[in-house]
């Protein structure tokens, strides 16, 4: 077990509690007390303290009870017993200052989730909840979302690396989960990194997106999303007017899926769109280039590690000369050669005034083109940046 304490004002802890920490941690961490004591004063001024798995959970509970200024806590298993989790959760709900809680590799049985979810929902000022790497199933997430549905403080929910595997048999559970999440009016960030949502999960999520009135960031990377899922997402995401960051990298999106996104991009308020590590080729650049000209909000576009070649970058370059808002473009690790690179250089030199950051390494440019791009994005009076 490991607990990290961030931004905790240890100077306000009583001398008795400080002594308790002095005596206890060296004893259970295998360090000599005389060597360790001289470092405690400095340690208390740091923003993070580690309590290792050698420290019994009851001591962690006692410490948490006395740490009245604790604002951030990260609890990592996997050797934490179910009983210990419930004891610690019971302490969390009494905290007056805790606003960031991360739980990883902890027991997630339905019985445990019933009690723990209830405890978490009672933390009065909790803003960020990260529930990652926990083998949390849909039933457990349903319990958690139901407990959080009345929260007025939660701004971020991170559920990364849990396997939800949506299909026809459990679609109704996922429907209920999003119904619960849509009741959290303060929710700004929803992270489903590598949760195996698939096209079915994206379809259900998309139906509820317009109800997430405060959602600003939606992270869907590594979810085995295909073009069919993107089609459903594209029909709804622009209705979520607050959404400005959409992360779709590490999926199976082709140019067909990109066309779906492009058709609705002009109606959205998206500022950052990440499509890295997909299967997009030159065909997708046609619709995207037209969409970039009319969209007014997009500032950062990530297209690295796709299959874009010369024809695609030429189409994109033509649109860049007419764009007034795009500031960052990432085209790293595509298959662009000298023809496309030279065309891009000419556009950047004469026609574009807004692009401030460019990532282009990992293509097949000759040295002359590479040097030209570096010159365009260098110099003491140049605000442009090359991203490597």
C-alpha positions in Angstrom: 0.0 0.0 0.0 1.2 3.5 -0.8 -0.4 6.8 0.1 0.8 10.1 -1.3 -0.1 13.3 0.5 0.0 16.4 -1.6 -0.1 20.1 -0.4 -0.6 19.1 3.2 0.3 21.7 5.8 2.1 19.5 8.3 3.3 22.6 10.3 -0.3 22.7 11.7 -0.2 19.2 13.0 0.2 18.8 16.7 3.7 18.0 18.1 2.3 14.8 19.5 1.3 13.6 16.0 4.6 14.7 14.5 6.4 12.6 17.2 4.1 9.7 16.3 5.2 9.9 12.7 8.9 10.3 13.7 8.8 7.1 15.8 6.6 5.0 13.6 7.7 5.4 10.1 11.4 4.6 10.6 10.4 1.5 12.7 8.3 0.1 9.9 10.3 1.3 6.9 13.5 -0.3 8.0 15.4 2.9 8.5 17.5 3.9 11.5 15.6 6.4 13.6 18.7 8.5 14.4 19.5 8.9 10.7 15.9 9.6 9.8 14.8 12.2 12.4 17.1 14.9 11.0 15.2 14.8 7.7 11.7 15.1 9.1 11.6 18.9 9.3 12.6 19.1 5.6 10.2 16.3 4.7 7.3 18.2 6.3 7.9 21.2 4.0 7.6 19.0 0.9 4.4 18.6 -1.0 4.4 14.8 -1.0 4.9 12.2 1.6 4.9 8.4 1.0 3.7 5.9 3.5 4.7 2.5 2.3 3.0 -0.9 2.5 4.9 -1.6 5.7 2.8 0.9 7.5 -0.4 -0.8 8.9 -3.7 0.6 7.6 -4.8 1.5 11.2 -1.9 3.9 11.4 -2.9 5.4 8.1 -6.4 5.9 9.4 -5.1 7.5 12.5 -2.8 9.8 10.6 -5.7 10.8 8.2 -7.9 11.6 11.2 -5.3 14.0 12.5 -4.3 15.5 9.1 -7.1 18.1 9.0 -5.4 20.0 6.2 -5.1 17.1 3.8 -6.2 18.2 0.3 -4.9 15.4 -2.0 -4.6 11.7 -1.4 -3.5 8.9 -3.6 -4.1 5.3 -2.3 -2.6 2.4 -4.3 -3.0 -1.3 -3.7 -3.1 -4.1 -4.3 -2.4 -5.4 -0.8 -5.0 -3.4 0.9 -7.6 -5.5 2.6 -11.3 -4.9 2.1 -11.7 -4.0 5.8 -8.9 -1.5 5.6 -10.5 0.2 2.6 -13.7 0.7 4.4 -11.9 2.1 7.5 -10.0 4.5 5.4 -13.1 5.4 3.4 -15.0 6.2 6.6 -12.2 8.7 7.4 -12.4 10.3 4.0 -16.0 11.3 4.4 -15.2 13.3 7.5 -12.6 15.4 5.7 -13.2 19.1 5.4 -10.4 19.9 3.0 -9.9 16.8 0.8 -10.7 17.7 -2.9 -8.6 15.2 -4.8 -8.9 11.4 -4.3 -7.2 8.7 -6.4 -7.9 5.0 -5.7 -6.0 2.4 -7.7 -5.8 -1.4 -7.5 -8.2 -1.7 -4.6 -10.9 -4.3 -4.0 -14.1 -3.7 -6.0 -16.6 -6.3 -5.0 -20.2 -5.1 -5.2 -20.5 -5.2 -1.4 -17.4 -3.1 -1.0 -18.5 -0.7 -3.7 -21.9 -0.2 -2.0 -20.2 1.0 1.2 -17.2 2.8 -0.4 -19.3 4.7 -2.9 -21.5 5.9 -0.2 -18.5 7.1 1.8 -17.0 8.9 -1.2 -20.2 10.7 -2.0 -20.2 12.2 1.5 -16.8 13.9 1.1 -18.1 17.5 1.1 -15.7 19.3 -1.2 -14.4 16.5 -3.4 -13.7 17.8 -6.9 -11.5 15.1 -8.5 -12.1 11.4 -8.3 -9.7 9.0 -10.0 -10.8 5.3 -9.8 -8.3 3.7 -12.1 -6.8 0.2 -12.6 -9.4 -1.4 -10.3 -11.0 -4.1 -12.4 -14.2 -2.2 -11.8 -17.1 -3.8 -13.7 -20.3 -2.2 -14.9 -22.3 -3.1 -11.9 -19.7 -1.5 -9.6 -19.7 1.6 -11.8 -23.4 1.7 -11.6 -23.2 1.7 -7.8 -20.5 4.4 -7.9 -22.4 6.7 -10.3 -25.6 6.3 -8.4 -23.9 7.5 -5.2 -22.3 10.5 -7.0 -25.4 11.6 -8.9 -26.3 14.1 -6.2 -22.8 15.6 -5.9 -22.6 19.3 -6.4 -18.8 19.5 -6.2 -17.4 16.8 -8.5 -15.6 18.2 -11.5 -13.5 15.3 -12.7 -14.1 11.5 -12.9 -11.3 9.4 -14.2 -12.2 5.7 -14.8 -9.2 4.7 -16.8 -8.0 1.1 -17.3 -11.2 -0.6 -16.1 -12.8 -3.1 -18.5 -16.4 -2.3 -19.0 -16.9 -4.3 -22.3 -20.4 -3.1 -23.3 -22.7 -5.5 -25.2 -26.4 -6.0 -25.7 -26.7 -7.9 -22.4 -25.4 -5.1 -20.2 -26.4 -2.0 -22.3 -29.2 -1.1 -19.9 -26.7 -0.9 -17.0 -24.5 1.5 -19.0 -27.6 3.5 -19.9 -28.4 3.9 -16.2 -24.7 4.9 -15.5 -24.9 7.7 -17.9 -28.3 8.8 -16.7 -26.6 9.1 -13.2 -23.6 11.0 -14.6 -25.8 13.4 -16.4 -27.2 14.5 -13.1 -23.8 15.7 -11.9 -24.2 19.3 -13.1 -20.7 20.2 -12.0 -18.9 17.5 -14.1 -16.3 19.0 -16.4 -13.9 16.1 -17.1 -14.9 12.5 -17.9 -12.0 10.0 -18.6 -12.6 6.5 -20.1 -9.0 5.8 -21.1 -8.8 2.1 -22.2 -12.1 1.0 -20.8 -13.1 -1.2 -23.8 -16.3 0.8 -24.5 -16.4 -0.2 -28.1 -19.0 1.1 -30.6 -21.9 0.0 -28.4 -20.6 2.0 -25.4 -19.9 5.1 -27.6 -23.5 4.9 -28.9 -24.9 4.9 -25.4 -22.5 7.6 -24.3 -23.4 9.8 -27.3 -27.1 9.7 -26.5 -26.4 11.4 -23.1 -23.7 13.9 -24.1 -26.2 16.7 -24.7 -27.3 16.4 -21.1 -23.8 16.8 -19.7 -24.1 20.6 -19.6 -20.8 21.4 -18.0 -18.6 18.8 -19.6 -15.4 20.3 -21.1 -13.1 17.3 -21.6 -14.0 13.8 -22.9 -11.2 11.3 -23.0 -12.0 8.2 -25.1 -8.5 7.0 -26.1 -7.8 3.2 -26.5 -11.5 2.1 -26.5 -11.6 0.0 -29.8 -13.8 2.7 -31.4 -14.5 2.1 -35.1 -16.2 4.3 -37.7 -19.7 3.2 -36.6 -19.0 4.5 -33.1 -17.6 7.7 -34.5 -20.8 8.1 -36.6 -22.9 8.0 -33.5 -20.6 10.3 -31.6 -20.6 12.8 -34.4 -24.4 13.1 -34.4 -24.4 14.2 -30.7 -21.1 15.7 -29.5 -21.6 19.1 -31.0 -24.8 19.4 -29.0 -22.6 19.4 -25.8 -21.9 23.1 -26.1 -19.4 23.2 -23.3 -17.2 20.4 -24.7 -13.8 21.8 -25.9 -11.4 18.8 -25.7 -12.1 15.5 -27.4 -9.4 12.8 -27.2 -9.9 9.9 -29.6 -6.3 8.6 -30.1 -5.4 4.9 -30.2 -8.6 3.8 -31.8 -9.6 2.4 -35.2 -10.9 5.5 -36.9 -10.4 5.6 -40.7 -11.0 8.4 -43.1 -14.7 7.5 -43.2 -15.0 8.1 -39.5 -13.1 11.4 -39.9 -15.7 12.5 -42.4 -18.4 12.0 -39.9 -16.5 14.1 -37.4 -15.7 16.8 -39.9 -19.3 17.2 -41.0 -20.3 18.3 -37.5 -17.0 20.0 -36.4 -18.2 23.4 -37.6 -21.2 23.2 -35.3 -19.2 22.4 -32.2 -17.1 24.4 -29.8 -14.1 21.9 -29.8 -10.8 23.6 -29.2 -8.5 20.6 -29.0 -9.1 17.5 -31.2 -6.7 14.5 -30.8 -6.9 11.8 -33.6 -3.4 10.5 -33.2 -2.7 6.7 -33.6 -5.6 5.9 -35.9 -6.0 4.8 -39.5 -6.7 8.1 -41.3 -5.3 8.5 -44.8 -5.5 11.2 -47.5 -9.2 10.7 -48.2 -10.0 12.0 -44.8 -8.1 15.2 -45.4 -10.7 16.4 -48.0 -13.6 16.7 -45.5 -11.3 17.8 -42.7 -9.7 20.6 -44.7 -13.2 22.0 -45.6 -14.3 21.8 -42.0 -11.2 23.6 -40.7 -12.0 26.6 -42.9 -15.4 27.1 -41.4 -14.9 26.1 -37.8 -14.1 29.0 -35.5 -12.9 27.4 -32.3 -10.4 24.7 -33.1 -6.9 25.7 -31.9 -5.0 22.4 -31.7 -5.2 19.4 -34.1 -3.3 16.2 -33.5 -2.9 13.8 -36.5 0.3 12.0 -35.6 0.9 8.3 -36.4 -1.7 8.0 -39.1 -1.4 7.3 -42.9 -1.3 10.8 -44.3 0.9 11.2 -47.4 1.7 14.1 -49.8 -1.8 14.4 -51.2 -3.3 14.7 -47.8 -0.8 17.3 -46.5 -1.3 19.4 -49.6 -5.1 19.5 -49.0 -4.5 20.4 -45.4 -1.9 23.1 -46.3 -4.4 24.7 -48.7 -6.9 25.0 -45.8 -4.3 26.3 -43.4 -3.8 29.4 -45.6 -7.5 30.3 -45.0 -7.7 29.4 -41.3 -7.7 32.2 -38.7 -7.8 30.1 -35.4 -5.6 27.0 -35.6 -2.4 27.4 -33.5 -1.0 23.9 -33.2 -0.7 21.1 -35.7 0.8 17.7 -35.1 1.6 15.6 -38.2 4.5 13.5 -36.8 5.1 9.9 -38.0 3.0 9.9 -41.1 4.2 9.1 -44.6 4.7 12.6 -46.0 7.6 12.9 -48.5 9.4 15.9 -50.1 6.5 17.0 -52.3 4.2 17.5 -49.4 6.9 18.9 -47.2 7.8 21.5 -49.7 4.2 22.5 -50.2 3.8 22.9 -46.5 6.9 25.0 -46.2 5.7 27.4 -48.9 2.3 27.8 -47.2 3.8 28.5 -43.8 6.2 31.0 -45.3 3.8 33.1 -47.2 0.1 32.4 -46.3 -0.3 31.4 -42.7 -0.3 33.8 -39.8 -1.9 31.8 -37.0 0.0 28.6 -36.7 2.4 28.9 -33.7 3.4 25.2 -33.0 4.2 22.5 -35.5 5.2 18.9 -34.9 6.5 17.3 -38.2 9.4 14.9 -37.3 9.1 11.2 -38.3 8.1 11.9 -41.9 10.3 11.4 -45.0 11.5 15.0 -45.6 14.9 15.7 -47.0 17.4 17.8 -45.1 16.6 21.0 -47.1 12.9 20.8 -46.1 13.7 20.0 -42.5 16.0 23.0 -42.3 13.4 25.3 -44.0 10.8 24.3 -41.4 13.3 24.8 -38.6 14.1 28.3 -39.9 10.4 29.2 -40.1 9.9 28.2 -36.5 13.1 29.7 -35.0 14.8 33.0 -34.4 14.9 35.4 -31.5 11.8 37.3 -32.6 9.8 34.3 -33.6 7.0 33.1 -31.3 6.5 29.8 -33.3 7.6 26.5 -31.7 8.8 23.3 -33.1 7.5 20.2 -31.2 9.8 17.2 -31.4 
